[in-house]
């Protein structure tokens, strides 16, 4: 009996890519065989488009992909944005002033560019995976893009746990209608927290909906593969969801299927393709 699923959407970091940022070859081969069978593949990632496009093209994805957790959808054939949901100027300035008041180490995602100052250099390797386009300035808080009419794609801040949690509390209280924020401890840096803020209303789940409509199918006909907290909305929206072996237990509970493969071994996408479409 043919599979009812017609689109595969994959996360990048921790799912398609190794820790070194390379596509696991077993997954690349499985995606090629899936595409040859007539099933489309796309990407839904937290990265900016500039950090995603070449990887998507390398696995044969020619068409729209979801970036910045669904806040940016760009066509890899033309590099044209077809959907954008950015933090608008009025909100961006409130976020900027809050970060400045607390003295947080900040990274500004200015459309397809990441901006930081010298204070951000010790943490820069954490954000460079999102985009290779980096600009170092004297003071990121004074960068003119905070007032750009195109808006801010996202803001990342790092610092002591109490500092970051205080900023998040203010954002969730004062800007709940316009801003979505998530915070989490930074691995290997005890006592350090990070936050990611972006415009409310866009998630990897809304990206599933948009991409399904583009391919003239329903979200229930989409299979997704991911590994982290930002993948939960797409797990909840897609018809079938696979979670990588290294994912936190809280994330695993939101997926329909658990994979044996993990970030280190690779092969999670190949495992999902075998399970859903029977392609080996």
Buried (B, 14 or more C-beta within 10 A) or exposed (E): EEBEBBBBBBBBBBBBBBEEEEBBEBBBEBBEBBBEEEBBBBBBBBBBBBBBBEBBBEBBBEBBBBBBBBBBBBBBEEEEBEBBBBBBBEBBBBBBEBBBEBEBBBBBBBBBBBBBBEBBEEBBEBBBBBBEBBBEBEEBBEBEBBEBEEBBBBBBBBBEBEBBBBBBEBBBEBBEEBBBBEBBEBEEEEEBBBBBBBBBEBBBBBBBBBBBEBBEBBBEBBBBBBBBBBBBBBBBBBBBBBBBBBBEEEBBEBBBBEBEBBBEBBBBBBBBBEBBBEBE
